[in-house]
Structure formats: C-alpha cells, structure tokens
Amino acid sequence: MKHYTVLKNECIDYLQVKENGIYVDATLGYAGDAKEILQRCKKGYLFAFDRDEQSVLYAQEVLEKIGTNFKIFHERFSKMEECLTSVGVNEVDGILFDLGVSSPQLDENRGFTFMRDEKLDMRMNTEDEKSAYDVVNEYSYEELKNIFYLYGEESKSPLIAKKIVEERKAKPIVTTLELVDIIKRSVGAKYFYDKHPERVIFQAIRIEVNEELQEIETALKRAISLLKPGGRLVVVTFHSLEDRLVKKIMKQYSEVDEMVKGLPTIPIEYQPLLKIITKKPILPNEEEIKANSRSKSAKLRVCEKEKEGKI
Ligand SMILES: C[S@@+](CC[C@H](N)C(=O)[O-])C[C@H]1O[C@@H](n2cnc3c(N)ncnc32)[C@H](O)[C@@H]1O
C-alpha cells in the first residue's frame, strides 16, 4: 500500500454512495477512497481530481481493475466545475475531499519533509512554476514573516524570516535540512527542541507553494454549487487552518438569514443551501491512530445540500 487512507470507512458511509449515482473524489491520491466509491457506484460514474501526476498514473491502474465508469482529471480541484461542464455534467450526488498531502509526497524525495535531507521543493504538481526553493530564496522578509504567521501561526516568525534573509545572502538555501538548521539557529536550541517550529514553518511554505487555502475556499464553493439536493459534501482536514476554513464555509451556507430567522415559515428562497450532518467533527479512533500516526490530526465534516442553488 502506498498511502494509508484516513477515516476511509467513515468517509464512504457518510457519502452514501448509490449504485447509479455520480460522484467526485476531489483528492484522488492513491485511490484508497476512489476504489471504494467505484466499487459501490457500479451503474453510476466517478470523476476524480489530483494535481499530482504520479498519483494520477498510479490511481488510473488501480481503478481500471474495477471498472471503466470513471474519468481522472490531472487538475487542481478548484477547476472542478469547468472540468465537469466540459464533459456535460452539471450536477453530482456526492463530493469527497481528503485534503493535504499523500504519504508518497512526504516520503518519496519531493522536498516536503523536515526529517531527511532533500532538495527544497514541495510542489504537488511538479509542472507548477513556484517551488519551496523559490519561496525561501526569493520572498522578501515581510512576505516570509507574513506567511509564517498566517499559515504557520508561529510566534517567532520575524526571527525566522530575518535569519533566512541573512543566510541566503551568502548562498542560496537549497535543502530541507539547511532550512531546518537555519530555523534552529534563529530561535535557539531550547525553543527549537521544546516547540519544533520547523513543523509549522514547513507547513506554511507548503501552503504558500500550493496555494492550498485559496484552492479549498474556491473548490468548496464550486462543490456546493454542483451538488444535487440530497447530495453530500464530505471533507477530511489535517490541520486547524484547513478545518476552520471548512467549518466556516459549511456554517455560512447552512445558516438562516438573520432577516427571516423569526418567521414561522421561512420562504424557500431564504432557506439555507446546506444542512450540517456532523454537528461535531468525526475523529479517528485510537486503533486508527495506532496503525497510522499521520491520522491523529484528522477531522471529518459532512454537510448535505438542502435545495437547488449555486453560489
Ligand atoms: C491525503 S491525499 C488523498 C489520498 C486519497 N484519499 C487516498 O485514499 O489515496 C491528498 C491528495 O490531494 C491532492 N491535492 C491536494 N490539493 C489539491 C488540489 N488543490 N487540487 C488537486 N489535488 C490536490 C494531493 O496531490 C494528494 O494526492
């Protein structure tokens, strides 16, 4: 197995796959979820997205063994609506997002890790122009400080950004462990070993390189528009910035407008587009965390489309 799929049973159960339904796996990865969906929608269709070509090639072979009723787009998931419209599909029965990175992206020399020495890269799509090397070597002090604050929520962001800018004057910062060493020297050994700021700094750079939060915001709105009434949106997140964003968007479109809240019956045009299915997020159980420590920060949120409508 290349990638251990987190909260797989829960995702598939909440998606409520119908035999003749049309589904979207927005984050195909190594087809852990997609395989289960395709096995269940035998007379339906599965559309899948991944911006990582390595995943697409691998998943294509896995899914071909199950059926022919699927199509994979090597694309950002924010392009979901355009891609589906291009093949004549305007609405679907369910959409799954299993956000973040896959195990091969972390483990196979793609420059995402702070645990081994690799060339700084972090692009999910290796055809994209901007890599972690560019961010670390070309962003200004202000830009670095801002992304470390915003996407890493790291209080020592100014110190770390300052040190990076100082160090790269002598020579470019090329590898992951060079960057880890600079982070360590900027904050001091005690803070480094107590708080491990390299985790959030690497997370921040990864989010910036792949424009992850902008992607999620756009794609969730597209997904909500594409769902049929009764269709479900199932989202797994892996850190608090992702989870807060997903929660905010689901809440925004599931609340009744203040203006009509007190009315005995809410006119249909004022009824919300969504109903929240998981009041609290679903978390992996101890057994899953034991089997795969990467699952420990996962949170699953689900909502259902209540009526026709686009955002
Ligand atoms: C956690 S993995 C998904 C694993 C998959 N559910 C499985 O079971 O194998 C996340 C995947 O989403 C992809 N991804 C992340 N952001 C994306 C985006 N904006 N557009 C398309 N794919 C994206 C990554 O390349 C990665 O392969």
PDBQT file of the ligand as one rigid body, heavy atoms in Angstrom, charges set to zero:
ROOT
HETATM    1  C1  LIG A 401      -4.436  12.940   1.543  1.00  0.00    +0.000 C 
HETATM    2  S1  LIG A 401      -4.156  12.692  -0.155  1.00  0.00    +0.000 S 
HETATM    3  C2  LIG A 401      -5.587  11.829  -0.687  1.00  0.00    +0.000 C 
HETATM    4  C3  LIG A 401      -5.482  10.356  -0.504  1.00  0.00    +0.000 C 
HETATM    5  C4  LIG A 401      -6.627   9.569  -1.096  1.00  0.00    +0.000 C 
HETATM    6  N1  LIG A 401      -7.895   9.879  -0.469  1.00  0.00    +0.000 N 
HETATM    7  C5  LIG A 401      -6.349   8.089  -0.963  1.00  0.00    +0.000 C 
HETATM    8  O1  LIG A 401      -7.089   7.411  -0.265  1.00  0.00    +0.000 OA
HETATM    9  O2  LIG A 401      -5.398   7.600  -1.575  1.00  0.00    +0.000 OA
HETATM   10  C6  LIG A 401      -4.431  14.269  -0.833  1.00  0.00    +0.000 C 
HETATM   11  C7  LIG A 401      -4.253  14.334  -2.334  1.00  0.00    +0.000 C 
HETATM   12  O3  LIG A 401      -4.873  15.524  -2.771  1.00  0.00    +0.000 OA
HETATM   13  C8  LIG A 401      -4.104  16.109  -3.772  1.00  0.00    +0.000 C 
HETATM   14  N2  LIG A 401      -4.389  17.552  -3.745  1.00  0.00    +0.000 N 
HETATM   15  C9  LIG A 401      -4.175  18.411  -2.735  1.00  0.00    +0.000 A 
HETATM   16  N3  LIG A 401      -4.584  19.653  -3.088  1.00  0.00    +0.000 NA
HETATM   17  C10 LIG A 401      -5.078  19.543  -4.343  1.00  0.00    +0.000 A 
HETATM   18  C11 LIG A 401      -5.676  20.476  -5.255  1.00  0.00    +0.000 A 
HETATM   19  N4  LIG A 401      -5.822  21.762  -4.932  1.00  0.00    +0.000 N 
HETATM   20  N5  LIG A 401      -6.088  20.024  -6.450  1.00  0.00    +0.000 NA
HETATM   21  C12 LIG A 401      -5.957  18.711  -6.793  1.00  0.00    +0.000 A 
HETATM   22  N6  LIG A 401      -5.394  17.790  -5.981  1.00  0.00    +0.000 NA
HETATM   23  C13 LIG A 401      -4.959  18.205  -4.776  1.00  0.00    +0.000 A 
HETATM   24  C14 LIG A 401      -2.670  15.784  -3.398  1.00  0.00    +0.000 C 
HETATM   25  O4  LIG A 401      -1.839  15.823  -4.533  1.00  0.00    +0.000 OA
HETATM   26  C15 LIG A 401      -2.817  14.391  -2.804  1.00  0.00    +0.000 C 
HETATM   27  O5  LIG A 401      -2.582  13.395  -3.756  1.00  0.00    +0.000 OA
ENDROOT
TORSDOF 0
